[in-house]
Amino acid sequence: MPQITLRPEGLTGFSRAGCHRNSHNTSLPAKITYFFNARFFSHLPASPCVVRWQARKGPVSAMRQTAASAGAAVIGLSSSNTESLQICDALIVGAGPAGLGAALLLAQRQGWERIVVLEKRPSIDMEEYDRSYVYGIDWRGFSLMDAADLYSVLETVSIPNNRKPIHEIMPDGTVNEIQFSKPQKGRRSSVWLPRRAFLATLHKGLTEAEQTGRVKLLNNVTVTSIHLAESSGGSGGSTPIVVCACDNATGQEVRFAPRLLVGADGMNSDVRRALSEWAPKAGLPDDHFSPVVLDSPSAGLRFKSLPLQPNPTFRKMQRQPHQKSRSSPASFFSALFGRAGDSAKSASEAHNATTYAPMDITRANIVVGVKAPRNRAMWFGIFPIVDPAATRTVTVVAPAEHVIWSLTSGPQLGAFLQDSFPQLDISSLFTQQQLDTVAASRGGAFPRPQYLRHFTAVLPAARDPPAAELSVGAARPNGIADPEDAWNSQIMSGISRSASAAASAEATRTGVSEAAPSAPAVTSSPSALSCGVALLGDAVHCFPPDLGQGVNSTAMDVLALAKALDEASGDLARALPLYEARQAPEAAALVDLTRFGSPYQYRQDKFRGALWFANFLLRKLLSQLAPWVFSPQVVGLLTQTTFSYTEIRKRAHETTRRMWALAGVMAALLATFVLKSAKAAASTAAMTAAIGV
């Protein structure tokens, strides 16, 4: 990756007032001078060069100039290596839904002129079979798409949910239709689309920002180290954040000094790991950024994805599909958990009356396997897609003891699938090479539900030497004033700590958990701008995909961060505590909901699954009889309302308490009735005995 050199003498500042044109004088080895009218260049199609920034003075100029000049002191490199330090407003690690969504919303706002997104995959649109999820986007995801003005694009690449009944394809080739209730009037139906299509939609929204140079997406780049300044004010104070990354293709290292570092890199986040290592040095508890890990009936289930050929077919019986009742409990249970089909013998006997028919790719399909023991039972869930020529994926979810995990060759896997699904022609649906690849894959496992209580940090900004000289106390060589300086002491004791500390203090003072916290006092001087770190999406909360809220909760995180930045006028010292104060309760509530929302849909425990379904039906019935007292089950609240996760959890627990109270009242009434009946029987017996005497 060709590098950019930012010389201190050429770094004269950037304006936060909005978009403006800068002139860049670039000296190339060919002794030719070029002029560029873009704002930021992460790499140019030439060998290493020098880029001099000539722009109007702005409030962040001093910070960037000092950061560029002090890079060697920060990361302990020789002066020859400091020239690769690239200054940017925001560095986003990860180009999934969280990273691309954050880039989209930051690019819409003033003050965020240079945004870099690092992605370790070679390209956004590459096909990853083990990550070829199908997303269910609901109103939460729509909110992000509306904010990015991409909803119309989303409509063209997705299929609305609930538009058509689900097809349940049985082993004997019969087809059942399962119809759920229609979405409420005035509300947009949730949609299905592949993960790859959703990422492409988000990336499309960045086209203009990439063309102007405001956003740079760097693929095939791996983060190698992250340095965060210590609160003690050591040499790291001049450049609070330094991120080193390596181009996987060339092996070249690039260093970034962002004002905001965004960790959108999943549950194994490198940014979160850096925060955990930084916490003790900043005077925070060792576990300050450690997740709260819970348990779930679906945690630990293993999964593996199989690529499905376009336009799949199945053996179909020559009769009309059976239409099930829209509100039939049996139909809901069958769709949610699947059900064991006919035996392989009866299914094969039915083949004489079948013909091949294409699956309807515009609707969801459930392919039910033959009756088998728990460690051999199989079923496929196939989600709808728009493009009939696109490769689809079928995801197998099964316990660790299932026989499918012991199949290590393609022929073994193909034979097992054919025995499990006689209504399919496995050889026409999967190539031998695909079966070999899938058999060799280890797949993945559903994580235990977990969330962070703290996921932001505010660090002190670098100060320019002229400003430091005007403050009380002598300035250090790296541009940070002496710790005795009142201003610098305030920064070190207040700003350079987890943003959650400020949020908690304000919440305690006001008694309102989501009140906007007051950040530590910050001088209005341009040189007092803070740097910060924020986590988004799976880096904050991750869980099994039982409720389909992974991508939707990520959208809410991105929107909350953008809203906090707006309310704080871009001041990270105020915005990050505000973002954390709002989203920390949401993360905790969502993870709690996943533990009992719909954890038995994978048929891992039929008895407990039946109990869950009975609870679902009871809550549905009670909510219909007395909606002002009882709420539907979590699944219904998520799909039929626009409540926050905290509100949904509150209503679910309130309904549970009221159901127990109702059960207690009914038990008391029953006991009273039984007691009175017993007394009456005893009295009658006594009278009879007296008359007989």
Helices and strands as residue ranges (DSSP letters): E 4-11, E 23-27, E 33-36, E 49-54, H 61-69, H 71-75, G 79-84, E 85-93, H 97-107, E 115-118, G 129-131, E 134-137, H 139-147, H 151-157, E 159-160, E 166-169, E 175-178, E 191-194, H 195-204, H 207-212, E 215-218, E 221-228, G 235-237, E 241-247, E 253-263, H 270-278, G 280-282, E 292-293, E 302-308, E 313-317, E 322-323, H 329-337, H 344-349, G 350-353, E 354-358, E 365-368, E 379-382, E 392-398, G 403-406, H 410-420, H 426-429, H 432-440, E 444-445, E 450-451, E 456-459, H 465-470, H 486-490, I 491-495, E 497-498, H 499-510, G 526-528, E 531-535, G 537-539, E 541-542, H 550-567, H 572-596, H 606-625, H 634-640, H 645-692
